[in-house]
Amino acid sequence: MAFTLSSILETTAYTFLNQAIAQYHSDEGLAKNNRWEILISPPSGSGLRNPMGPIIQANTGAGITESLGLMCESFAFPGRNLDSSPDVNTYGPTREVVNGYSFGDVSSTWRLSSDMRERQFFDTWQRLAYNPNDFSIGYYYDYIGQISIFQLDEKDRRRYGMKLLEVFPKTVDQMTTTQGAGDLQRVNVTWAYRYWISLADEADQPKPVQDTLGDIFINTVARNINNNIPSILNKLF
C-alpha cells in the first residue's frame, strides 16, 4: 500500500482529533470558565457603633451568603503584577529587577432578585466603611472580609482556588432601566483587596502542602453547575 502525503496528514489529523476529544471528556480534561464556585465571607459587623453593623450581621447567617454566591454571574480570578525597574548599574543591556509586587481590583457581575436583596447587601457592606449618621470613616478592619473562588472539574470537585484577603466592595455601579424589551437586572461590583493567596499551595501555611491539596481537591461542591458546551463543540464531540 502506497502512502501519500495526503493520507499521512489525514491520519495525523484524526489521531490529534481523537486525542483532543479524549482529553476534553476525561476527568483531567480542559478547565471551563462556566464551572466555578464563589464563597463570600463579609465582615461580622459585631461590636460596631455603625448602625449598619446589626444589618450585616443579619445577612451573614447559614444559607444567606451561599445563596448570594449563586447569584454571581461572573467573577474574575485575580492576577498579580511584579513591579520592576531597570538595573542601570551594569554594563551592557539592562536587566529588569523586581522591587515589589501588586494586585489590581477585581470586577464581578451579579443577578438581582426582585426585592434587590443582593444590591442591599453590597450597599450595607459599603456603609460599614463610614457612619451614615455622622459621615465619620470607620476602622479598616470593620469593613474588610474574604472571598474564595474555585475552579471546578466535570465532577464539581474543587481543583484550584484563590482567596482574596482584606476585601471590600469598592464600587457598586449604577443600574440602568429601560422602556424597551426587558432583561434581567444586574449590578457590577468592583472589589478592592490587599492580596490573594493560592489555596492549592499557600493555604494555612505552614500546613503540609499535600494536606492542603487534599482539602481543596477532594471536596465535592454542593452546587451543581450545568455544563454549557458551545454548539460548535457539540457538533465535533
N, C-alpha and C positions, 0 to 999 in steps of 0.2 A: 504493500500500500504506500503510495507516494504521499509525502507530506508537503503541503504548500504553506506559504507564509500566511495565507488567509485562514487555513484550518488551524494552524498553531495559535494565531491570535484569537480565534473563536474559542478554542479550548481554554486558553489562558483567561479569557474574559469570563467564561462560565465558571471556572474554578474560583476566580476572585469573587464573582457574584454569590456563589454558594457559601464561601467563607464569610462574606459580609452579612448574608441572611442569617447564618448560624450565630454569628456574633450578636446580631440585632436581637434575636429571640432568646439568647441564653440568659441565665441569671446574672452573668457577669458582662452583660451587653452594654449598650450605649446609655449614658445618662440622658434623661429627658427633662426639659425645662418645665414640664407640667406635672412633675412628680416631686413634691416638696411639702414640707410642713413648717409652720412657724409657731413658736411659743413666746408669749409676751408676759413679762413679769414687771408690772408697773410698781412705782413706789407704794409703800404700805399706807402712807398718809396718817399713821398713828402719832399721837402726841403733838400735832401741829396746831398752831394758833390760826392758821389759814382756814377759812370756812369751807374750802374745797376738800380738806382732809377727810372728814366723815363721808363725803360723797365718793371719793376714790376708794375708800375702804369698802363701801357697799357694792362696789363694782369690780372687786378682785377675788370674789369667792369661787368655790368649786363650780366649774362649768361655765362661768361667765367669760373669763379670758380665753377659754378654749373655743367657745362659740364666736368670739371676736376673731380668732385666728382663721376660722372657716370663712369669714367674710373678706379675707385678704385676697385680692385678685392678682396682685403682683408685688414682689418684693425682691430687691436686688441683693445677691451675695456681694458684700463689700470688697473693695480692693485695698491695696497697700502701695504706698509710694516711698521709695528710698530717696531721701533728699541727698543731693550730692553737689559738689563744687569741684572745679578743676584744680589739680595739684600743679602749681606752676614752679615749684621748687625742684624741678628735674629738667635735664636736657632732653631734647627730642620731643616727640609727641606727648601731649599732656595726658594725664590719667584723670578719670572722674573718681573722686574719693567720697565715700558715704560719710555724711556727718550727722545723720539722723533719719528718722522715718516718720511718716504722717499718714493720716487717713481722711478720706473725703466723706461728705454726707451721703446718706442712702435714701433713695426715693421709693415710694410704695403707693399702691392704689387700693382702695377699699370700697366694696359694695356696701350700700346703706339700707338698713331696714326702714320700714315706713315710719317708725317713731324716731328715727335718726339716732338711735342709742349709740351707734359707733362714733358718730360725729360728736355727740355729747361726751363720750369717753375721752376723746382726744382733747376737746376743749377743757375738760376738767383737769386732765393731766397738765396741760399748759399752765393753767391758773395756779398750780402748786408752786410755780416759779415766782409768783408775785401775789400779794394780797389784794383782791379786788375791792376791798373796803377802803384801804388807805394807800394802795399802789406801792407799798414797800416791796422790795425784792427779797425773795426767800433764800434760805440757805441752799447751797448746791446739792447737798445730799438729801434734801427734802423732795427733790423733783426728778431724780435720776432713777432709772430702772435697768432692766436687762431684756434683750431679745435674742432668742436662739432660732436659727434657721437650719433645716436639714434637707439634704438631697436624699430621695428615696429610690429604691430599686423597684423592679417589677413585682416584688412580693411585699412592697410597702415597708421594707426594712430601712432603717437609717444607715446610710453608707458614708456620709460625710456631713459635717456640721460646723457651724460657726456660732460663737456667742459674742454679741455686741455688749460691751460693758459701759456703764455710766451713760446711758442713752436717754434721750427725751425727744418729744416731737417738736422740732424747731419751727417748722412751718406747716400749718394746716391751710391748704389752698382754698380759694373761693370755689363755690359750686355754681354751675350755670343752670338756668332754666330755659325753657323754650315753649313756644306755642305750636311747634311743628310736631313731627312724629316723635313720640315719647321713647325714652330708653331708660335703662336702669340708672338711678342716681348714684354717683360715685364721688369720692373725695380723695385728693392726692395729699399725702403726708410725707414731709421730708424729715429725716431723723438725724440728729447730731449725736455723736458718741465720742468717747475718749479713745478707745481702741477696741480691736476684736481679737479673739483667740480661736485657734482651731480646736474643735472638740475631738479631733482624731488623735492629736499628739501633744496638746498643750493643756487639756482639761485636768484640773485637780493635781497639778504638779506639786510635789514630786512623786505622785502616784505612778506606779509602773505603767509604761506605755501599753503593754499587752492587756492589762486590766481595763484601761481606758477604752481601747479599741473594742474590747468585748462588750462594754456597756453601751457603746454607741452603735455597733453594727448588728448586734443580736436582737435588740429590742424591736418588736413589731409595732408599727404605728397603728393606733386605733382608727385613725382617719383613713377611709378607703377612697382613693382618688381615681376617678375614671381616666382611662388612658385614651387620649385623642390622637390617633395617628393621622398625619396628613393624607389626603386622598391619593396623592401620587405614590406614597409608600404602601398604601393598601393595595394598589394595583400591582406593585412589584412583589409584595410579600404575601 
